[in-house]
C-alpha cells in the first residue's frame, strides 16, 4: 500500500465528517454502448437518421440493463470506505449510477441532474416526470421489431413538447429536482466548524469548478482541522496554499477506488 493511499484511509478513519466530490472520471465509459446489440439494431432500423430522439433513452436502458463492473466496483469501494461515517457526496455525474451503489441517497446531491427524471424541452413547467417501465418496453419492442414508427416521441402533458432527461446538458435545465438536496447539503456543511473533516475530491476536472473544485479548496484552506485529498489522472495538482495540508494523488480516480482495498 502506498503512503498516499494509507494517509487517505487514515484521515477518513480519524475524521468526524467526510465530504466527497465526484467528477467526470466517474462517468460510465460509453465505448461499449455503441457495440451493444440493441443499439446496433436501432442504427440498422434508422438508416435515414429520422429517430435520433431515441438515442438518449436507449442509453438509459443500456445503463440499467448491462453490467458496468469497473464503475460498480469503484462505488462499492467508496461505500465501504464511508461505512459508519457522517458523510455527504456531491457528484457531477449524470448517469445516475451512484444511486445503485448502496450509498445513502439522502447523502448525495447531483447538481448536474441525472437520467432518472424527465423534463419539458420547452421549460413550460418545473414539473418533472418519471421514466416509466412502459416507455422502456415500447421503445425496446419498436427497435427489436425494426418498426421504429411504432414508438412516438415522449411528450410533455402540459404543452405537448418533447421530453428530455433532466440534466445540465439540455438547453433549459430545470434545477427543481436537486435543490432540496442542495439545501440539505449546505446545512450539513454548517456542521464542519471546529470538527475534523476529511475532504476528498475524486476525478474532478475544470467542468463546473464553482460546484466542487473551488469551494472544496476554500473549505480545506479555511478549516484548520481539514485534511484534503485530490485524486485525478491529469488535474491532481494542488494550489500553493494547500500543498502542506493536501494529499495529491496522480491516478485515475475510478481506478484508484477499484484498487483501494487490494
C-alpha positions in Angstrom: 0.0 0.0 0.0 1.4 3.4 -1.0 1.9 6.1 1.6 -0.7 8.4 0.0 -3.3 5.7 0.0 -2.5 4.9 3.6 -2.9 8.6 4.5 -6.3 8.8 2.8 -7.6 5.7 4.7 -6.3 7.0 8.0 -7.7 10.5 7.5 -11.1 9.0 6.7 -10.9 6.8 9.8 -9.9 9.7 12.1 -12.4 12.2 10.7 -15.7 13.3 12.2 -17.1 14.4 8.8 -16.3 13.3 5.3 -17.0 15.4 2.2 -16.7 13.7 -1.2 -16.7 15.3 -4.6 -17.0 13.1 -7.7 -16.2 14.3 -11.1 -16.1 13.2 -14.7 -13.7 10.4 -14.2 -16.5 8.5 -12.5 -18.7 8.7 -15.6 -19.6 5.4 -17.3 -17.3 4.6 -20.2 -19.5 4.7 -23.3 -17.4 2.8 -25.7 -19.4 -0.4 -25.1 -22.7 1.5 -25.7 -22.2 1.7 -29.5 -21.4 -2.0 -29.5 -24.5 -3.0 -27.6 -26.8 -5.3 -29.5 -29.9 -3.2 -29.1 -28.1 0.0 -30.1 -26.8 -1.7 -33.3 -30.3 -2.9 -34.1 -31.6 0.7 -33.7 -28.9 2.0 -36.0 -29.8 -0.6 -38.6 -33.5 0.3 -38.4 -32.8 4.0 -38.5 -30.7 4.2 -41.7 -32.2 7.7 -42.6 -31.5 9.0 -39.1 -35.1 10.0 -38.6 -35.3 8.7 -35.0 -32.3 10.3 -33.3 -34.6 11.3 -30.4 -34.5 7.7 -29.3 -30.7 7.6 -28.5 -30.7 9.3 -25.1 -33.5 6.9 -23.9 -31.7 3.9 -25.3 -28.6 4.9 -23.4 -30.6 4.9 -20.2 -31.8 1.4 -20.9 -28.2 0.3 -21.5 -27.1 1.8 -18.3 -29.7 -0.1 -16.3 -29.6 -3.4 -18.1 -25.9 -4.0 -18.6 -23.1 -4.6 -16.1 -20.6 -1.8 -15.7 -18.1 -3.7 -13.5 -15.4 -1.2 -13.1 -17.7 1.6 -12.1 -19.8 -0.6 -9.8 -16.6 -1.8 -8.1 -15.4 1.8 -7.6 -18.7 2.8 -6.0 -18.6 -0.3 -3.8 -15.2 0.6 -2.5 -16.4 4.1 -1.8 -19.4 2.8 0.1 -17.1 0.5 2.1 -14.8 3.4 2.9 -17.7 5.5 4.2 -19.3 2.8 6.3 -20.3 4.3 9.7 -19.1 7.8 8.7 -21.1 11.1 8.7 -20.6 11.9 5.0 -22.0 13.9 2.1 -21.3 13.4 -1.6 -21.5 16.0 -4.4 -21.4 14.3 -7.8 -21.1 15.9 -11.3 -22.1 12.6 -12.9 -25.4 12.5 -14.8 -25.7 8.8 -15.4 -27.3 8.1 -12.1 -25.1 5.0 -11.4 -24.3 6.3 -7.9 -27.9 5.5 -6.8 -27.3 1.8 -7.5 -24.2 1.7 -5.2 -25.7 1.3 -1.8 -24.6 4.7 -0.7 -27.4 6.6 1.1 -29.5 8.6 -1.3 -30.2 11.3 1.3 -26.4 11.9 1.5 -26.0 12.5 -2.3 -26.6 15.7 -4.3 -26.3 15.8 -8.1 -26.5 19.4 -9.1 -26.0 18.5 -12.8 -29.1 16.3 -12.7 -29.3 12.7 -13.9 -31.1 10.2 -16.1 -33.8 9.4 -13.7 -36.4 12.2 -14.3 -37.7 13.8 -17.5 -38.4 17.5 -18.1 -40.2 19.5 -20.7 -37.9 20.6 -23.5 -39.6 23.9 -23.7 -39.4 24.5 -20.0 -43.2 25.2 -19.8 -43.3 23.8 -16.2 -40.9 23.0 -13.4 -42.7 19.7 -13.0 -40.6 16.6 -13.6 -41.8 13.2 -14.9 -40.7 9.7 -14.1 -39.2 7.3 -16.6 -41.8 4.6 -16.8 -41.4 0.9 -17.5 -44.0 1.1 -20.3 -41.8 3.7 -22.0 -38.8 1.4 -21.9 -40.9 -1.5 -23.2 -42.4 0.5 -26.0 -39.0 1.7 -27.2 -37.4 -1.7 -26.9 -40.2 -3.5 -28.8 -40.1 -1.0 -31.7 -36.4 -1.5 -32.1 -36.5 -5.3 -31.9 -39.3 -5.4 -34.4 -37.5 -3.0 -36.7 -40.5 -0.7 -36.8 -39.4 2.5 -35.1 -42.5 4.3 -36.2 -44.5 2.3 -33.6 -42.9 4.4 -30.9 -43.8 8.1 -30.7 -41.6 10.8 -29.0 -42.4 11.1 -25.3 -44.2 14.4 -24.8 -45.0 16.9 -22.0 -48.6 16.5 -20.8 -48.8 20.3 -20.3 -47.7 21.7 -23.7 -47.0 18.7 -26.0 -43.3 19.5 -26.4 -40.9 16.6 -26.3 -39.5 15.3 -23.0 -35.7 15.0 -22.3 -33.5 14.0 -19.5 -33.3 16.4 -16.6 -29.6 17.1 -16.9 -27.4 20.2 -17.3 -26.7 19.2 -20.9 -30.2 20.3 -22.0 -30.9 23.9 -23.2 -33.4 24.7 -20.5 -32.1 22.8 -17.5 -34.8 22.5 -14.7 -33.0 22.7 -11.4 -36.0 21.9 -9.3 -35.0 18.2 -8.7 -31.7 18.7 -6.9 -32.4 22.0 -5.0 -34.0 20.3 -1.9 -30.9 18.1 -1.5 -28.6 21.0 -2.1 -30.3 22.8 0.8 -29.7 19.8 3.0 -26.1 19.7 1.8 -25.5 23.4 2.7 -27.0 22.8 6.1 -24.7 19.8 6.6 -21.7 22.0 5.7 -22.5 24.2 8.7 -21.6 21.3 11.0 -17.9 21.5 9.8 -17.0 24.2 12.2 -14.4 23.1 14.7 -14.6 19.5 13.7 -12.1 17.2 12.0 -13.1 17.0 8.3 -11.7 14.9 5.5 -12.4 16.4 2.1 -11.8 14.1 -0.9 -12.0 15.3 -4.5 -12.1 12.4 -6.9 -12.0 12.7 -10.7 -12.8 16.4 -10.7 -11.6 18.5 -13.7 -12.5 22.0 -14.5 -16.0 21.3 -15.6 -18.3 23.4 -13.3 -15.4 24.4 -11.0 -17.7 26.5 -8.8 -19.6 23.4 -7.7 -16.7 21.3 -6.4 -13.2 22.3 -7.2 -13.1 25.9 -5.9 -15.4 25.6 -2.9 -13.6 22.4 -1.7 -10.3 24.2 -1.9 -11.7 27.1 0.0 -13.2 24.9 2.7 -9.9 23.0 3.1 -7.9 26.2 3.3 -10.0 27.9 6.0 -10.8 24.8 8.1 -7.7 24.3 10.2 -8.8 20.8 11.1 -9.5 19.7 7.5 -7.5 17.1 5.5 -7.7 17.5 1.7 -7.2 14.8 -0.9 -7.2 15.4 -4.7 -7.2 12.3 -6.9 -7.1 12.7 -10.7 -5.3 11.2 -13.7 -4.4 14.7 -15.1 -5.6 17.5 -12.8 -4.1 16.3 -9.5 -2.0 19.3 -8.7 -2.6 21.3 -5.5 -2.8 25.1 -5.1 0.2 26.5 -3.4 -1.6 27.3 -0.2 -2.8 23.7 0.1 0.5 21.9 -0.5 1.4 21.5 3.1 -2.0 20.1 4.2 -3.1 18.4 1.0 -2.5 15.0 -0.4 -2.2 14.9 -4.2 -2.7 11.5 -5.9 -1.8 11.2 -9.6 -4.1 8.4 -10.7 -7.4 7.9 -12.5 -9.8 8.2 -9.6 -12.0 5.3 -10.7 -9.0 3.0 -11.0 -7.9 4.3 -7.6 -11.1 3.2 -5.9 -11.3 -0.1 -7.8 -8.0 -1.0 -6.3 -8.5 0.8 -2.9 -8.7 -2.4 -0.8 -6.5 -4.6 -3.0 
